[in-house]
Amino acid sequence: MIRVALLSRWHVHANDYAREAGEHPNIEIAAVWDEEAERGQKWASELNVGFEKNLETLLGRTDIDAVIVDTPTSMHTDVILACAEAKKHIFSEKVLAFTEKDCQTIFEAIERNDVSLMLSLPRLNDPSYVYAQEALDTGLLGDLTSIRCRLEHGGALSTEKHPEGWLPPHFYNNDQCGGGALIDLGAHPIYLTNRLAGKVESLFCQMATITNREVDDHATVVLRYESGASGVIEAGFVGEASPFLLELHGTKGSILVEDRTVRIRSSELNENGWQTPDLPEQKPSAMEQWIDEITNGTQPRITKTDMLELTRINEAARKSAEEGMRVSL
């Protein structure tokens, strides 16, 4: 049994991770800490566990094996480093850190203290991605020439029930979040296209503030990959009806994904025209991979390279948007 402390309820997915942890047969939620004591105490009461107001005291407890970090992103580096030095296994929400330098510092601490680090990048476990990657790797698309991925919801849009939108107000705090739609929702298109298209050579990013927030509520990134392929990433908080879209186009075929529906057309297949393929099974969740690494030493599907490249693209995109120019990586 792995005894876990929940560190902050700041992120919108904190409740989801607490629920998954609570339902996992090998996890026991043992304590809560929060940078906002009142919020943390309320959460601890709901979960019927103890609240610890001092993080250092909590990390010094020998009955805590691991932590789930859902603090403001601006706190990730300091909190995760403290957890690593206390030899606690760490699960967190994207992004790992604001800068490549901070990511490398975290990785060094993880290696030095021999603990497991997991970042929740859930769409890498989705059958639609797994199929697309296998089709690309086995040559069904030939050489990849272009890729596009779009993910958007209406979290910033005013409704009768939520006049300011349903996202919490702190999701528009630039200091805490390091940005808006791209660094949050755009993380999914970024890590997916990183896997599928490979190393990015250069990019140009345009960010918009359609609802006049402090941070971007819509962003578009145009990328060129070292392979010569081109890419487009779109993310936003202002598209109520927009589906998830992923497109891969190559010299021998194309794949179109809309939400979880996948179609393929390839000269390498016997049948002509668009086909709806059978998809592989859902892969284990990030939390399941994390626990499997801790208990059995199993190498996770989500890697430190995925974590690092996610931050590298965000860091470059931020610079591009601020300077109004293409940035080379």
Disulfide bonds with the S-S distance in Angstrom:
none
